[in-house]
Amino acid sequence: MFREMRRKRQLLTEGETLDILLKGTSGVLSLLGDDGYPYGVPLSYVYHENKIYFHGAKSGHKLDAVRNCDKASFCVIAQDQVHPETFTTHYKSVIAFGKIHVVEDSAERRASIEILGRKYSPGLEEKMEQEIEKDDKILNMFVLEIEHMTGKQCIELV
């Protein structure tokens, strides 16, 4: 169902791929948007147990797209160094494919919010709890359940 990577020598190991997802702070979520146009939205995320969690509003383009089509991809770029003298870029990146939906289960929803909060605001649990309580009614949590994922690096880093 998913294509194999053509340049297999550039494939990152599973460990390297997971390391990029765990350390990354932003990526681009790609969905099928309005009128069949692709919709790529940059956002913060957290990777946990083969799932990627995002937060968002209770209405808007992202939510509409997720409701219309549950297939998505998510890309994280870990390294992007342009080398003009050699007409290349030294890069490392990850792309994940899977099904996305709004987290409806209250326990999973709360856990995913806390995991996201701890990633971006470590050591601020009390303030995080206040923010969660304040924004709980206006916040959606989305989960991308990964079906296929690859990490890739430029040939110069192999």
C-alpha positions as CSV (number, residue, x, y, z in Angstrom):
1,M,0.0,0.0,0.0
2,F,2.8,2.4,0.8
3,R,5.7,2.9,-1.5
4,E,9.1,1.7,-0.6
5,M,11.8,4.3,-0.5
6,R,13.7,4.4,-3.8
7,R,17.1,5.4,-2.4
8,K,17.4,2.8,0.3
9,R,21.0,3.8,1.2
10,Q,19.6,7.0,2.5
11,L,17.0,5.3,4.8
12,L,17.5,6.1,8.5
13,T,17.3,3.3,11.0
14,E,14.1,2.9,13.1
15,G,16.0,4.3,16.1
16,E,17.3,7.4,14.2
17,T,13.8,8.0,12.8
18,L,12.2,7.8,16.3
19,D,14.9,10.0,17.7
20,I,13.9,12.7,15.2
21,L,10.3,12.4,16.1
22,L,11.0,12.5,19.8
23,K,13.3,15.5,19.7
24,G,11.5,17.5,17.1
25,T,9.2,20.4,18.1
26,S,7.3,21.2,14.9
27,G,6.2,19.5,11.7
28,V,3.8,19.9,8.8
29,L,0.5,17.9,8.9
30,S,-0.9,17.3,5.4
31,L,-4.6,16.7,4.9
32,L,-7.1,16.7,2.1
33,G,-8.5,20.2,2.3
34,D,-11.4,22.2,0.8
35,D,-12.3,21.4,-2.8
36,G,-9.6,18.6,-3.0
37,Y,-6.7,21.0,-2.4
38,P,-3.9,19.7,-0.2
39,Y,-3.8,21.5,3.2
40,G,-0.5,21.5,4.9
41,V,-0.5,23.1,8.4
42,P,2.7,23.6,10.5
43,L,2.2,22.7,14.2
44,S,3.6,21.5,17.4
45,Y,3.2,17.8,18.2
46,V,4.2,15.0,20.6
47,Y,5.1,11.4,19.6
48,H,4.0,8.7,22.0
49,E,3.6,4.9,21.5
50,N,3.5,5.0,17.7
51,K,1.0,7.9,17.6
52,I,1.4,11.6,17.0
53,Y,-0.8,13.9,19.0
54,F,-1.7,17.5,18.0
55,H,-4.0,20.1,19.6
56,G,-6.4,22.3,17.8
57,A,-9.6,24.3,17.9
58,K,-13.1,23.0,18.1
59,S,-13.8,24.4,14.6
60,G,-11.7,25.4,11.6
61,H,-10.0,24.1,8.5
62,K,-8.0,21.3,10.2
63,L,-11.0,19.8,11.9
64,D,-13.1,20.0,8.8
65,A,-10.4,18.3,6.8
66,V,-10.0,15.5,9.4
67,R,-13.7,14.9,9.4
68,N,-13.8,14.7,5.6
69,C,-10.9,12.4,5.1
70,D,-9.0,10.5,7.8
71,K,-5.8,9.9,5.9
72,A,-2.9,12.1,6.6
73,S,0.8,12.5,6.5
74,F,3.1,14.3,8.9
75,C,6.7,15.5,8.1
76,V,9.4,16.6,10.5
77,I,12.7,18.1,9.4
78,A,15.5,17.6,11.8
79,Q,18.4,19.0,9.8
80,D,18.4,21.4,6.9
81,Q,21.8,22.9,6.1
82,V,22.2,24.4,2.7
83,H,25.7,24.0,1.1
84,P,25.6,26.4,-1.9
85,E,29.1,25.5,-3.1
86,T,28.1,21.9,-3.7
87,F,24.5,22.7,-4.8
88,T,23.0,20.5,-2.2
89,T,21.3,20.5,1.2
90,H,22.4,18.2,4.1
91,Y,19.1,17.1,5.6
92,K,17.4,14.5,7.8
93,S,13.7,14.2,7.9
94,V,10.8,11.9,8.8
95,I,7.5,11.3,7.1
96,A,4.7,9.4,8.7
97,F,1.4,8.2,7.2
98,G,-1.7,7.1,9.0
99,K,-5.3,7.7,10.0
100,I,-6.1,10.8,12.0
101,H,-9.1,11.5,14.2
102,V,-10.2,13.6,17.1
103,V,-9.5,12.0,20.5
104,E,-12.9,11.2,22.0
105,D,-11.9,9.0,24.9
106,S,-11.6,11.3,27.9
107,A,-8.7,9.5,29.5
108,E,-6.7,9.4,26.3
109,R,-7.5,13.0,25.7
110,R,-6.3,14.1,29.1
111,A,-3.2,12.0,28.9
112,S,-2.3,13.3,25.5
113,I,-2.8,17.0,26.6
114,E,-0.5,16.3,29.6
115,I,2.2,14.6,27.4
116,L,2.1,17.5,25.1
117,G,2.3,20.0,27.9
118,R,5.3,18.2,29.6
119,K,7.2,18.2,26.3
120,Y,6.9,21.9,25.7
121,S,6.8,23.2,29.3
122,P,8.8,20.7,31.5
123,G,8.7,21.5,35.2
124,L,5.7,23.7,35.0
125,E,3.0,21.1,35.9
126,E,1.0,23.5,38.1
127,K,0.8,26.2,35.5
128,M,0.0,23.5,32.9
129,E,-2.9,22.2,35.0
130,Q,-4.3,25.8,35.1
131,E,-3.9,26.1,31.3
132,I,-5.6,22.8,30.7
133,E,-8.6,23.8,33.0
134,K,-8.8,27.2,31.3
135,D,-8.7,25.9,27.7
136,D,-10.4,22.5,28.1
137,K,-13.7,23.5,26.6
138,I,-12.1,25.1,23.5
139,L,-9.4,22.4,22.8
140,N,-9.5,19.4,20.6
141,M,-6.8,16.8,20.6
142,F,-6.1,14.9,17.4
143,V,-4.2,11.7,17.0
144,L,-2.4,10.3,14.0
145,E,-2.1,6.5,14.3
146,I,1.0,5.7,12.3
147,E,0.6,3.0,9.6
148,H,3.9,3.7,7.8
149,M,6.9,5.8,8.5
150,T,10.4,6.4,7.1
151,G,13.4,8.6,7.9
152,K,15.7,9.8,5.2
153,Q,19.0,11.6,5.0
154,C,20.9,13.1,2.2
155,I,23.5,10.9,0.4
156,E,26.3,13.1,1.8
157,L,25.5,12.0,5.4
158,V,25.5,8.3,4.5
